[in-house]
Amino acid sequence: MSEPLIVVVDDEEPIRAMIGDYIGMNGFSVALCDGGASFRAFLTRQTPALVVLDLNMPGEDGLSIVRFLKSETTIPVVMLTATASLVDRVVGLELGADDYLAKPCELRELLARIRSVLRRAGTAAAGAAPAAGNGAAEARRRVRFGTKWLDLEAQLLLDDAGSSTQLVHSEFSLLKAFAENPRRVLSRERLLDLASARDTDAFDRAIDVRITRIRRKVEPDPQHPTVIRTVRGSGYIFSPHT
């Protein structure tokens, strides 16, 4: 099996090279891009397993690239930024980025984040087509979330007509956690554990942002959620409409 390809997009050559060297020494193929233009050119030739992306670059900034990637592909993104701005974090997560680290980052932690995101993304395209005629198995693979169905095997969000809605890996992990714990109040900390998102930079706002994004996709009325409800002071609860 070939090594997963990681693309590092950063306009600062020393940082780009340092990250690339470290990742390359730890079991990955690496490509380096100095900005948005070179990265977009690279994508016409190859599709990486994951992108490590600096947000603050001249020309096309990282947020624009995240928006493009999440609208056109399912490639996971780990954001890097030299600012400590909560706004950068929240906007990046709103756009669909899968993880975040502030620069300068500890390379071992970055490697752990990359591996964690890839594990969550690893089965998205795997598995054979389901066998026809197995209604019980089909029911176990799909869970109703408001206006959509969550296909646990394909990691897709589907409407009743079978059309899919884009679902990034962090969103799928949260939906899967809710699907496996219906009608149970889950704290933000518990959701981080269940969604395999536990890390040293985890913060409550990240969970809130992701759930807001999910609600826009599954709730009949996202302003008045009834499927994934907030339990004030405690967390969230998934209420299947059965």
N, C-alpha and C positions, 0 to 999 in steps of 0.2 A: 504494500500500500504506500502511495506517495505521501510525502510530508505535507500537512496542511499549509497553504500559502497565506501568509500574513502580509498586508501592505501597510507600511508606515508612511503617513502623509504629514510632513512637518517642514516648514520653510527654513528651520534652523539646522544646518548641516551637521554640526557636532552632536546635537540631540538625536537627530534622525539616524545617524550612523551608530551611535551608542545603543539606542534601542534595537536597531536592526541586528547588530552584532550579538547582543545578549539573547534575543529571541532565536536567532539562527543557531546559537550554541545549545539551545534547549529543545531541539527536535522539530523545528519549523523551517519551511522555506520562506524567504523574505524578499520583498521588493520594496524599494524606497522611491518615494515621489516627493518633489519639493513644493508642491502646491496643487491647486484645483485643476489647472490645465493639464499638467503631466499625469495626474491621477485619472482624469476622464479619458485621456489618450490610452492609458494603461488598460482601462476597463474594456476598450474595444478589442483588446488582444487576449485578455485573461480575466477570469472571475475568481477573486480571492475567497478564502474561507472566512476572513475577518479583516476589518480595517481598524488600525490604530490612528486616530485622527486628531490633529491639533485644531482647536477652534479658532485661534487668533492668528490668521495668516493674511498677508497682503493679497490683493486681487480677490478671488472668490474665497470667502471665509468658510470655516468648518461647518457652521450652522446651515449654510446653503448646500453644502455637500451632503450633510445628514438628510436634509429634506429631499434632495434628489435620490439618494440611495434608498430611502424608505418608501418613496413613491414608485420607484422603478425596479427594485430588487428586494431580496430577502437577506442580503449580506449583513451580518452583525457588525456593530460599531462600538468601539471603546473610545470615548472622548478624552482628550487631554486639553487642559487649558492652564495658562500661567496666572490667570486671575482667580481670585477666591470668590468671585461673584456668584451668589445664589441664583441670580437671574440666568446666567449662562447655563448652570446645571439644570434648572427647571425647564428652560426653553429647549435645551438639547434633549431632555427626557420626553418632553411633550412631542417633539418631532419624531421620537422613536428610537433614540440611541439606547444601547443595551447596558452600558455601564459608564462610569465617569471616574477620572482621577485628576487631581491637581498636580501641576508641575512646580518644582521638580518632584518626580515620583520615584519611589523605591522600585527598582527594576524587578525584584522578586515579587513584589505585590502586583505589578503590572502583568507579569507572567501568570500569576495565579488568577487574575481577573480574566485574562485571555482564555485560559483553560476552562474556567467556570462558564464563560459565555459560550464557548464551543461545545461544552458538554450539554448545555441547555438547547443548543441549536442542532446537536448531532443527529437526531432522529427525524428532523423535519422532512427530509426527502427519502427516508428509508422505508423499507417494507413493501411487500407485494400488494397488489390490489385485493380488496376483500372478496372472499368467496361469495357467490350469489346464493340467495335462499336461506341464509343463516340469520333470521330475524333477531334472535336473542343476542347473538354476538354483535350485530349492528347496533342494537339498543345500548349495549354496554359501551360501545365505542363512541357514541354520541350523547351529549348532554345538552338539554335545552337551557339556553340563557336568554330569556326575554324574546326578542325578535329573531334570534339566531340559534344555530346549533353549533356546539363545540365538538369537532371531530378530534378525539384524543389520539387516534393513531396517526392521522395525517397532519395534525397540529394546524387545522384550518377552522375558520369561523365561516359558517355557511348560512344562507337564508333558506327559506322554504323551497325556493326554486332551484337550489343547488349552487347559486353564485357565491363566490368566496369574497370575504372582506379581509383586507390586509391585516395581519396579526404579527407583531414583532415578538421575539422570543420571550422578553420579559413579561409581555401581556399574556402569552400562552401559559407561562409558569404560574402566574397569579390565577388565571381562570381554572387551570388544572387543580390548584390548591383548593379553590372554592368548590369545584365539582366533586372532589374527594371528601369534602367536609360540609355538606349541605345543612342548612338550618343550625349552624353552630357559629357562635360569635368568635371571630378570629382577631386577635390584637395585631397591630402593625408588626410587632416583633415576631409573633408567631407566623405571620404571612412571609416575612423575610426568611424564616427557617424553612417553611414548607416550599417556598418558591426557589430554594437554593440560592438566595440572593444575599446571604449573610456575608458581610465584609466589614472592614474597619471604618469605612466611610458611609455606611448605611445611615439614612436619616428618614424620619417620618414623612417629610414632604415628598420624597421620591415615591413612596407607596401611594400617597394621596394623588399625585400627578398621574400615575399609571392607572389608578382606578377611575379617575375622571375621564381619562382617554378611553378606557374599556366601556364605561357607561355610555359614551357617545355612540358606541358601536352596537350595544345590546339592549339598552333600555328603550321602551316605547316613548318615554319622556325623560331625557337625561337630566332635566332640571328638577324632576321629582322622581328620583329612582325608587323602584319597587323590587328590582331583581337583586342588585347588590346594594344593600342599605347600610347607612352609617348608624352605628350604635354609639351614641355620644359617650365619650370618656372610656370606651372599651375597644372599639375597632370597627369591623365590618361583618355582615352576615349575608350569605347567599340564600335567597328565598326562592326555590324552584316553584314555578306556577304549574302545579300538576292537578 
